[in-house]
Amino acid sequence: MVIAVALDETADDVRPFTEGVSFPVLLDRDHVLAELYAISNVPTVVWIDENGAIARPNSAEVGTDMFVDITGVRPDEHMDQVRRWVQSGTLPSDADTEIRDLDSDEIDARLAFRIAVHLRRIGQPSAADWFASAVELAPMDFTVRRAAMPLQGMDPFGDQFFELYAEWKSAGHPYHGIPRRR
């Protein structure tokens, strides 16, 4: 079974990306899943077996062609790996990759992000300061920096996103997990 988890604020934010999707899409407004699995970018895929154990840790994979124009990454190889796992139990050779934990700045950034989101939800203007602090602490963490964009009135696929994406590429695609294959 495939389950998607969106790290967005509202179902309306996610709805445009779910058209034609035939599997459940959950909403994690508080980024609990991202913290639990040290997810620092989206999309990220975690393979969990029928016993609830991680079969393959978070990997920077895609399941559709939705972002191929931006990333140049197609889903074909990843989907073939998923099919082999489902059909024969064969995991890719990178399934035993150990994922490093969040460092102290990344943990502090996620805390600052949570505070900012809470303050925004209750209408406090100081939320902007907390968003800025989160971005400063973890500038390449998309689950913090990109997620803050729409919450601050920025287009998450606008100019600021493409500036972030260029910075991320220049920084060597930093990521907690199995890197995306090109």
Solvent accessible surface area in square Angstrom, and as a share of the most:
residue,aa,sasa,rsa
1,M,202,0.90
2,V,85,0.49
3,I,88,0.45
4,A,31,0.24
5,V,52,0.30
6,A,15,0.12
7,L,27,0.13
8,D,45,0.23
9,E,18,0.08
10,T,60,0.35
11,A,51,0.40
12,D,98,0.51
13,D,62,0.32
14,V,13,0.08
15,R,129,0.47
16,P,87,0.55
17,F,84,0.35
18,T,35,0.20
19,E,143,0.64
20,G,86,0.83
21,V,51,0.29
22,S,116,0.75
23,F,73,0.31
24,P,63,0.39
25,V,49,0.28
26,L,96,0.48
27,L,67,0.33
28,D,20,0.11
29,R,101,0.37
30,D,63,0.33
31,H,12,0.05
32,V,82,0.47
33,L,57,0.28
34,A,0,0.00
35,E,56,0.25
36,L,126,0.63
37,Y,42,0.16
38,A,10,0.08
39,I,11,0.06
40,S,7,0.05
41,N,6,0.03
42,V,58,0.33
43,P,44,0.27
44,T,27,0.16
45,V,39,0.22
46,V,35,0.20
47,W,10,0.04
48,I,80,0.40
49,D,39,0.20
50,E,160,0.72
51,N,126,0.64
52,G,57,0.54
53,A,52,0.40
54,I,87,0.44
55,A,16,0.13
56,R,1,0.00
57,P,16,0.10
58,N,4,0.02
59,S,0,0.00
60,A,5,0.04
61,E,10,0.04
62,V,8,0.05
63,G,43,0.41
64,T,77,0.45
65,D,66,0.34
66,M,96,0.43
67,F,53,0.22
68,V,37,0.21
69,D,141,0.73
70,I,50,0.25
71,T,29,0.17
72,G,60,0.58
73,V,12,0.07
74,R,131,0.48
75,P,11,0.07
76,D,73,0.38
77,E,93,0.42
78,H,10,0.04
79,M,55,0.24
80,D,63,0.33
81,Q,10,0.04
82,V,31,0.18
83,R,121,0.44
84,R,119,0.44
85,W,51,0.18
86,V,108,0.62
87,Q,146,0.65
88,S,80,0.51
89,G,50,0.48
90,T,71,0.41
91,L,71,0.35
92,P,20,0.13
93,S,113,0.73
94,D,24,0.13
95,A,15,0.12
96,D,127,0.66
97,T,52,0.30
98,E,164,0.73
99,I,35,0.18
100,R,131,0.48
101,D,119,0.62
102,L,24,0.12
103,D,73,0.38
104,S,79,0.51
105,D,70,0.36
106,E,22,0.10
107,I,96,0.49
108,D,68,0.35
109,A,0,0.00
110,R,11,0.04
111,L,102,0.51
112,A,3,0.03
113,F,6,0.03
114,R,90,0.33
115,I,51,0.26
116,A,0,0.00
117,V,6,0.03
118,H,102,0.46
119,L,31,0.15
120,R,99,0.36
121,R,86,0.31
122,I,97,0.49
123,G,59,0.56
124,Q,84,0.37
125,P,118,0.74
126,S,47,0.30
127,A,7,0.05
128,A,57,0.44
129,D,101,0.52
130,W,97,0.34
131,F,3,0.01
132,A,62,0.48
133,S,41,0.26
134,A,0,0.00
135,V,38,0.22
136,E,145,0.65
137,L,58,0.29
138,A,6,0.05
139,P,59,0.37
140,M,39,0.18
141,D,5,0.02
142,F,8,0.03
143,T,3,0.02
144,V,2,0.01
145,R,44,0.16
146,R,37,0.13
147,A,13,0.10
148,A,1,0.01
149,M,9,0.04
150,P,48,0.30
151,L,22,0.11
152,Q,71,0.32
153,G,73,0.71
154,M,58,0.26
155,D,83,0.43
156,P,34,0.21
157,F,57,0.24
158,G,15,0.14
159,D,112,0.58
160,Q,78,0.35
161,F,10,0.04
162,F,94,0.39
163,E,103,0.46
164,L,0,0.00
165,Y,22,0.09
166,A,56,0.44
167,E,76,0.34
168,W,7,0.02
169,K,99,0.42
170,S,102,0.66
171,A,62,0.48
172,G,54,0.52
173,H,59,0.26
174,P,46,0.29
175,Y,27,0.10
176,H,2,0.01
177,G,16,0.16
178,I,8,0.04
179,P,93,0.58
180,R,25,0.09
181,R,89,0.32
182,R,168,0.61
